[in-house]
Structure formats: C-alpha cells, structure tokens
Amino acid sequence: MPFYHQLGSVPRKRHIVFRRPDGGLYAEELMGHEGFVGTSSLLYHTHPPTTYKSARKVRDFVLEADVDTSLRHRHFLTSRTTNGGSATLDRLPLLFNTDIVMLYVEPDTNDAHFYRNSQADEVVYVVEGSGVLESVYGELPYKPGDYVVIHRNITHRWRHDLTAGATKFLVMESRGHIRVPSRYRNNFGQMLEGAPFSERDIRRPMQLVPHDEMGDFPILVKQYDALNELVLDHHPFDVVGWDGYFYPWIFNIHDFEPIVGRIHQPPPVHQTFQGDGFVICSFCPRPYDFDPQAIPAPYNHSNVDSDEVLFYASSEFMSRKGIEYGSITHHPDGLAHGPHPGRTEASIGAKYTNELAVMMDSFKPLKVAKLAMAIEDPAYHKSWIDAQHAQYSPPTS
C-alpha cells in the first residue's frame, strides 16, 4: 500500500537498456522492503546512487528513559517546548519502545542537508505549517492536518514555507512498515467501500524535478541508532523516472470519514494506520451517537495489553479537562482511564463534537524519554479526583 504509481520517464520493460541523452546508461535502483518480496519501486538515476566521497558517524542517537517508572498517567505540553532548529535533527523524544518512537519538533529553518531514516518508517503529522517534501520520488506539497508517510531509506528534504507561520510536527518512527489497515482492503489490496477513506484521498508525488549537478552533497542517515554523514558526489534527486508501490504519500486527517453509531463506538473505528506493534487513529469532528439514551463520552476502560497516547490537535476533547491544544497524554497498560469528573453527564444529549486528535496505541509498554520531563504536567494523574475531594489546577503555559 498505497498502490501502483509511475512518474517521469521509464523504459518499456524493467531491467532493459535505458540510455541517457549522452549515450550512457541510466542507473537502476530497486528500493523496497522485505527483501525482494515486499512493496518496491524501480528508480532510474542519471548517476549511480553509490558514489559516496566520504562517510563518518556524526553522533549516537540513544534514547534515555525517565528513571522514575512508577505506574501513573502522564501529560506533556508541547507548548512548553523550545521551538526552532531543524525538522530532522532537533526532534524532542517523548515516548518510545522497540516498535515505535514519538517525537515533536517546531522547525524554523530549512535544512541544507538531505536526510533519510534507514532504520524506521516515519509518519509525520503536520500540526501547523505548509511547504513541500522533496525526495528522490519528486515533490509532495504538505499542509496542516497531513499525515506524511515516508518509508525507510527514502532520501528527502523538508522545504518549509517560512512565510506561512509556525511549523509544528508530531513524528512517529516505526521499526515496521506503515500501511493502511488490512481490514479496510480486499484480497487484491483495493480499499473497501465501507472504509473511512479511499485511494482518492491519498496524495502521491506528481511532479518530478531531476537535478543533474556534481559536487559535494551531504546526506545525514539515521541507522543503527546513530546519525551518519555520507557525502555524495552528485545531487541525490537525479531520478528521471520511477514506478512501483514504494514512495512517500500523504493522507489528511480531515479526509477521514468518521464511523458513528446509535451508541458509543470504540476506538478501533477511528484507526487510520497499521504498524508492527502499534496502531494510529484519528478522532475527527463528527455527530454523536443518536440513541436518546446514548452516552457519547467513552466508558472507563483498562488497556490490559496496550498503552494509549493521545495528541490533542485542537483545544476541544469532550472527555478531558486540564488539557490544551498540543497536549499529549499517556495512559499506560495496567491503569483504568476514562472521562474526567462531570464529563460523562455533560455529554448526554450532545449532538456533535469538533474534537481533533491523533491517537497511538502500542502493544508493548512505552518508556517516557528523559528529555520529555521538562514539558510534563506532574499532577495529571490526580486529575480524575472530584474537586470536592481534592484540588487539581490545570497547568498554564
């Protein structure tokens, strides 16, 4: 997933002679996952993609966990982060395990270097900002609400529109391959009529701009939990054509069609992506349950084999208090959680919600990154106690 696409110039058949205007051969590169049996694309480069002039390790990328592992609900406020820097090099780690890493960044500059993550697929949720994702596959414009899916090993560069206001990214790095949930697709891979989105909602690179330039072009590569610099002797975006199933793509959260029912629907109806060891869901504006006796607020629940993380992409979320736009809450396995006091009663009779949130549920316990403690609300785990028994004051930014 997603589906076959072709861009630029390609020969009549794969792996046959395809010559440049000067008579030399274009260099083929097959890029894909799971060896030669997963999805892949075949790219045609003006220059061989192997001509590196130098290689060095820049630094290790080691995630340090909070040493306090006491079981409690956690709350982080991204409004407290220090904004600025690079979209690829200055990400703040928040939560992680061996399957998934969640990070946050507010870049204010365009990278001079190129970047590729060779150890993880990335899903970048664009909280704010617009621009273009440049890659070997062409240009892919992005806007607020986009989930930008960048499969591992794709060389790319973010080109932010610095005149369009702040840029804010929520980044999820997946050790496994990001895909559309299998239950939304038939045996041929086509999305079903009852799925909450379709192939028409998926945006692909539609403009290929080949660069035929020689020189020193640094590519920063994340691999083996380290950042490495490789200097290529030509511009990496020298692809004149490609085809296949493996490329960056975008789905916008506002194109998700919520599934609603007569009574409360559980979170799986909001699933948007499937990973190995986790899922990503989208909570979008929608009408509430339409039974006269329905309770729209979610019931208390215990995730006995998963952790739940919510990023609040708007200031409204009907079952929570003390959160704000940009809040991130972590509800770990082993603890019940549900509506805050008064929220259940207040939801009865409500007809509609404007909430917008991204949820990530992992099936292995998540660790809290030590660096995330600087933006934590330490009293959040007390927030379910009714005001008549204890005082809880929502944090101020």
C-alpha positions in Angstrom: 0.0 0.0 0.0 -0.8 2.5 -1.3 -0.9 1.5 -5.0 1.0 1.4 -8.2 2.2 4.8 -9.5 4.6 5.9 -12.3 6.3 9.3 -12.7 8.8 10.6 -15.2 10.4 8.6 -18.0 10.8 4.8 -17.7 11.7 2.2 -20.4 9.2 -0.2 -22.0 10.2 -3.1 -19.6 12.2 -3.4 -16.4 15.9 -4.1 -16.4 16.5 -3.4 -20.1 18.7 -0.8 -21.8 17.7 2.8 -21.0 20.2 5.4 -22.2 20.8 9.0 -21.2 20.9 11.6 -24.0 24.8 11.3 -23.9 24.6 7.6 -24.7 25.4 6.3 -21.2 23.1 4.1 -19.2 20.7 5.4 -16.5 21.5 3.6 -13.2 18.7 1.5 -11.9 17.9 1.3 -8.2 15.3 -1.1 -6.8 14.1 0.2 -3.4 11.7 -1.7 -1.2 11.1 -3.6 2.0 11.2 -7.3 3.0 14.0 -8.2 0.6 12.5 -8.8 -2.9 9.0 -9.8 -1.8 7.6 -6.6 -0.3 6.4 -3.5 -2.0 9.1 -1.8 -4.1 9.8 0.9 -6.7 12.4 0.9 -9.5 14.1 4.2 -9.9 16.3 5.5 -12.8 19.2 7.7 -11.8 21.3 9.9 -14.0 24.3 9.0 -11.9 24.9 5.8 -9.8 23.5 6.2 -6.3 26.6 4.5 -4.9 29.2 7.2 -5.5 30.0 8.4 -2.0 33.1 10.5 -1.4 33.2 10.2 2.4 31.4 8.6 5.3 31.5 9.4 9.0 29.5 8.9 12.1 28.2 12.2 13.5 26.8 11.1 16.8 24.9 8.3 18.5 21.2 8.5 18.9 20.5 7.0 22.3 17.1 7.3 23.9 17.3 7.8 27.6 14.3 6.9 29.7 12.9 8.5 32.8 14.3 6.6 35.8 11.0 7.0 37.7 9.0 4.1 36.3 6.1 4.4 38.8 2.8 3.5 37.2 0.8 6.6 36.5 -0.9 8.6 33.8 1.4 11.3 32.2 0.7 14.6 30.4 3.1 16.6 28.3 2.5 20.1 26.9 4.2 20.8 23.6 3.6 24.5 24.1 6.5 24.4 26.6 9.0 23.1 24.0 11.8 25.2 22.8 11.0 25.9 19.2 13.4 26.3 16.3 16.1 24.3 14.5 15.9 21.5 12.0 12.9 19.3 11.2 15.2 16.3 11.1 17.9 17.0 13.7 16.2 18.8 16.6 13.3 16.5 17.4 12.4 16.1 21.1 11.8 12.5 22.0 8.7 11.9 24.1 7.8 8.2 24.3 9.4 5.0 22.9 9.7 1.3 22.9 11.3 -1.1 20.4 8.5 -0.7 17.9 7.7 3.0 17.9 9.2 6.3 18.9 7.2 9.5 19.2 8.9 12.9 18.8 8.0 16.5 18.4 9.7 19.4 16.7 8.9 23.0 15.7 11.5 23.8 13.0 12.2 27.4 11.9 14.8 26.8 9.2 15.1 24.8 6.0 17.8 22.1 6.1 20.8 22.5 3.8 21.5 18.7 4.2 19.4 15.8 2.8 18.1 13.2 5.2 17.0 9.7 5.3 15.9 7.4 8.1 17.2 3.9 7.3 16.0 2.3 10.4 12.3 3.3 10.6 9.3 4.4 8.5 8.1 7.8 9.6 4.6 9.2 9.9 4.9 13.0 10.3 1.6 14.6 11.4 1.7 18.3 10.3 0.1 20.2 13.2 0.9 23.5 11.6 2.8 24.7 8.6 3.0 24.1 4.9 5.6 23.5 2.3 7.0 20.8 0.1 8.6 17.4 0.9 11.3 17.0 -1.7 12.5 13.4 -2.3 14.1 11.1 -4.9 10.5 10.4 -5.9 9.6 14.1 -6.7 7.8 16.9 -4.9 4.9 16.4 -2.5 3.2 19.5 -1.1 2.1 19.3 2.6 -0.4 21.3 4.7 -1.9 21.3 8.2 -3.6 18.0 9.1 -1.5 15.9 6.8 -0.1 12.6 7.8 3.1 12.4 5.7 4.3 8.8 5.3 8.0 8.5 4.5 9.1 4.9 4.2 12.5 3.9 5.4 15.6 4.8 3.3 13.9 7.5 1.2 16.3 10.4 0.8 14.3 13.6 1.4 14.4 17.2 2.5 11.6 19.4 4.0 11.2 22.8 2.4 9.0 24.8 4.7 7.1 27.9 3.7 8.7 30.1 6.3 6.3 33.0 5.5 3.2 30.9 6.4 3.6 30.9 10.2 5.0 28.3 12.6 5.7 24.8 11.6 4.9 22.0 14.1 5.4 18.3 13.5 4.4 15.3 15.6 6.7 12.5 14.4 6.2 8.7 14.8 9.1 6.5 13.8 8.1 2.8 13.2 10.5 -0.1 13.1 7.9 -1.9 10.9 6.3 -1.0 7.7 3.5 1.6 7.9 0.4 0.6 6.0 -3.4 1.1 5.6 -5.2 -1.4 8.0 -5.8 -4.7 6.3 -9.4 -4.8 7.3 -10.0 -1.8 5.0 -8.8 -3.7 2.0 -9.9 -6.6 -0.1 -7.8 -9.6 -1.2 -6.5 -7.6 -4.1 -5.4 -4.6 -2.0 -8.2 -2.2 -3.1 -9.8 -0.3 -0.3 -13.4 -1.4 0.6 -16.5 0.7 0.1 -17.0 0.7 3.9 -13.5 2.0 4.7 -13.3 5.5 6.2 -11.2 6.8 3.3 -10.3 5.7 -0.2 -7.4 5.8 -2.7 -8.7 9.2 -3.9 -7.8 10.7 -0.6 -4.1 9.6 -0.8 -1.8 12.1 -2.4 1.3 11.0 -4.2 4.3 12.8 -5.7 3.0 14.2 -9.0 6.0 16.4 -10.1 9.5 15.1 -10.7 12.3 17.6 -10.9 15.5 15.9 -11.8 18.8 17.6 -10.8 22.0 16.8 -12.8 24.6 18.5 -10.6 28.0 17.4 -9.5 29.7 18.5 -6.2 29.5 17.7 -2.5 26.0 16.8 -1.3 25.8 15.7 2.4 23.1 13.2 3.3 22.5 12.6 7.0 21.4 9.0 7.5 19.9 7.6 10.7 20.8 3.9 11.1 21.9 1.6 13.9 20.8 4.2 16.4 23.3 6.7 15.1 23.4 9.7 12.8 25.9 9.3 9.9 27.0 11.7 7.2 27.5 10.5 3.7 28.8 12.9 1.1 27.5 12.1 -2.4 29.4 13.4 -5.5 26.2 14.5 -7.2 22.7 15.8 -6.3 20.7 12.9 -4.9 17.5 14.0 -6.6 18.8 12.9 -10.1 15.9 10.5 -10.8 14.4 10.9 -14.2 11.6 8.3 -13.7 10.3 5.6 -11.5 7.4 3.2 -11.0 6.1 0.9 -8.2 4.4 0.8 -4.9 7.1 2.2 -2.6 7.1 6.0 -2.3 6.2 8.8 0.2 2.5 9.6 0.4 0.1 11.8 2.3 -3.3 11.4 3.9 -5.0 14.3 5.5 -6.9 13.8 8.8 -9.8 16.0 7.5 -10.4 13.4 4.8 -11.1 10.7 7.4 -14.8 9.8 7.3 -15.8 9.1 10.9 -17.8 6.0 11.6 -20.7 6.7 14.0 -23.5 4.6 15.5 -26.6 4.6 17.6 -24.5 4.2 20.7 -20.8 4.8 21.5 -18.3 3.3 19.0 -15.0 2.0 20.4 -11.6 3.5 19.3 -10.9 0.9 16.5 -13.4 2.6 14.3 -11.0 5.6 14.2 -8.0 3.5 13.1 -6.1 5.2 10.2 -2.7 3.3 10.0 -1.4 -0.1 10.9 2.1 -0.7 12.1 4.0 -3.6 13.7 3.2 -3.4 17.4 1.0 -0.3 17.3 -1.9 1.5 15.5 -2.6 5.2 14.7 -6.1 6.5 15.0 -7.8 9.8 14.1 -10.5 11.4 16.2 -12.3 13.9 13.9 -15.3 16.2 14.1 -18.5 14.1 13.9 -22.1 13.8 15.0 -22.5 11.9 18.3 -24.5 8.7 18.9 -28.2 9.2 18.1 -30.0 6.9 20.6 -31.9 9.1 23.0 -30.3 7.3 26.0 -26.8 7.2 24.5 -23.8 8.4 26.5 -21.3 9.9 24.0 -18.4 10.1 26.4 -16.3 6.9 26.4 -16.7 4.5 29.2 -13.8 3.8 31.6 -11.6 1.2 30.2 -8.4 -0.7 31.1 -5.9 -1.4 28.3 -4.6 -4.7 29.7 -2.2 -5.2 26.8 -1.5 -1.8 25.3 -0.5 1.8 26.1 -2.7 4.7 24.8 -1.2 8.0 23.7 -3.3 11.0 22.6 -2.1 14.1 20.8 -4.8 16.8 21.1 -4.8 18.6 17.7 -7.4 21.0 18.9 -8.3 22.5 22.3 -11.6 20.5 22.4 -11.8 17.0 23.7 -15.1 16.1 25.3 -13.9 13.5 27.8 -10.9 15.5 29.2 -10.2 18.5 31.4 -6.9 20.2 32.0 -5.6 19.6 28.5 -4.9 22.2 25.8 -4.1 22.3 22.1 -0.9 20.4 21.7 -1.2 18.3 24.9 0.0 14.7 24.8 -1.4 12.2 27.3 0.0 8.8 28.0 -2.3 6.2 29.6 -0.2 3.1 30.3 -1.2 -0.6 30.5 -2.3 -1.5 34.0 -4.4 1.5 34.8 -8.1 2.3 34.1 -8.8 5.6 32.4 -11.8 7.3 31.1 -13.8 10.6 31.3 -12.8 13.2 33.8 -15.4 14.1 36.5 -18.5 15.6 35.1 -17.7 14.8 31.5 -19.9 11.8 31.2 -23.0 13.6 32.5 -22.2 16.7 30.4 -22.0 14.6 27.2 -25.6 13.2 27.5 -27.7 14.9 24.8 -24.8 16.5 23.0 -25.2 16.2 19.2 -21.8 17.0 17.8 -18.1 17.3 18.6 -15.4 19.4 16.9 -12.6 17.5 18.6 -9.5 16.6 16.6 -6.8 14.2 18.0 -4.2 11.7 16.9 -4.1 8.5 19.0 -1.3 6.0 19.0 -1.8 2.7 20.8 1.3 0.5 21.3 1.2 -3.2 22.3 4.4 -3.1 24.3 4.9 -0.7 27.2 6.2 2.7 26.4 9.0 4.5 28.2 9.0 8.2 28.9 12.0 9.9 27.4 14.1 11.8 30.0 14.1 14.9 27.8 10.2 15.0 27.8 10.1 15.5 31.6 10.9 19.2 31.0 7.4 19.7 29.5 5.5 17.4 31.8 2.5 18.3 34.0 3.4 16.2 37.1 -0.1 16.4 38.7 -2.1 15.0 35.8 -2.5 11.5 37.4 -4.6 13.2 40.1 -7.0 14.9 37.7 -9.7 12.3 37.9 -10.3 13.1 41.6 -13.5 15.1 42.0 -12.9 18.7 43.0 -14.8 18.2 46.3 -12.2 15.7 47.4 -9.0 17.2 46.1 -7.8 20.2 44.1 -6.4 19.9 40.6 -5.5 23.0 38.7 -4.9 22.6 35.0 -1.4 23.8 34.1 -0.8 27.2 32.4 1.5 27.6 29.5 
